[in-house]
């Protein structure tokens, strides 16, 4: 291969690596945000569970007023 062809391939590969790196960094930020959200939701649900409010009736479970 000619030097110019190699340089073009290397430039293309560097661009691809940079793009993938940026995408990976963005996914990392998104994962961090989602983890924080899940943590807040779990804390909120634990609070509601401790207070005894906000229960969800599942399947054939009878509501408390029966």
C-alpha positions in Angstrom: 0.0 0.0 0.0 1.1 3.5 -0.7 1.9 5.8 2.2 -1.0 8.1 1.3 -3.5 5.1 1.4 -2.1 4.1 4.8 -2.4 7.7 6.1 -6.0 7.8 4.9 -6.9 4.6 6.6 -5.2 5.7 9.8 -7.1 9.0 9.7 -10.4 7.2 9.2 -9.7 4.8 12.0 -8.7 7.6 14.4 -12.0 9.4 13.5 -13.9 6.2 14.2 -12.2 5.7 17.5 -12.9 9.3 18.5 -16.6 8.9 17.6 -16.9 5.7 19.5 -15.2 7.2 22.5 -17.6 10.1 22.5 -20.6 7.7 22.3 -19.2 5.6 25.1 -18.7 8.7 27.3 -22.3 9.8 26.6 -23.6 6.3 27.5 -21.6 6.5 30.7 -23.3 9.8 31.6 -26.7 8.3 30.8 -26.0 5.2 32.9 -25.0 7.4 35.8 -28.2 9.4 35.5 -30.3 6.3 35.3 -28.6 4.8 38.4 -29.2 8.0 40.4 -32.9 7.9 39.3 -33.3 4.2 40.3 -31.7 5.0 43.7 -34.1 7.9 44.3 -37.1 5.7 43.2 -36.0 2.9 45.5 -35.6 5.3 48.4 -39.1 6.8 47.7 -40.6 3.4 47.6 -38.9 2.3 50.8 -40.3 5.5 52.4 -43.8 4.6 51.2 -43.5 1.0 52.4 -42.3 2.2 55.8 -45.3 4.5 56.1 -47.7 1.7 54.9 -49.1 3.8 52.1 -49.1 3.5 48.3 -49.3 -0.3 48.2 -50.1 -2.0 44.9 -52.7 -4.8 44.8 -51.3 -7.8 42.8 -53.4 -10.4 41.2 -55.9 -12.0 43.5 -54.7 -10.2 46.6 -57.6 -8.6 48.5 -57.5 -4.9 49.2 -57.2 -4.0 52.9 -60.9 -2.8 53.2 -62.2 -6.4 52.8 
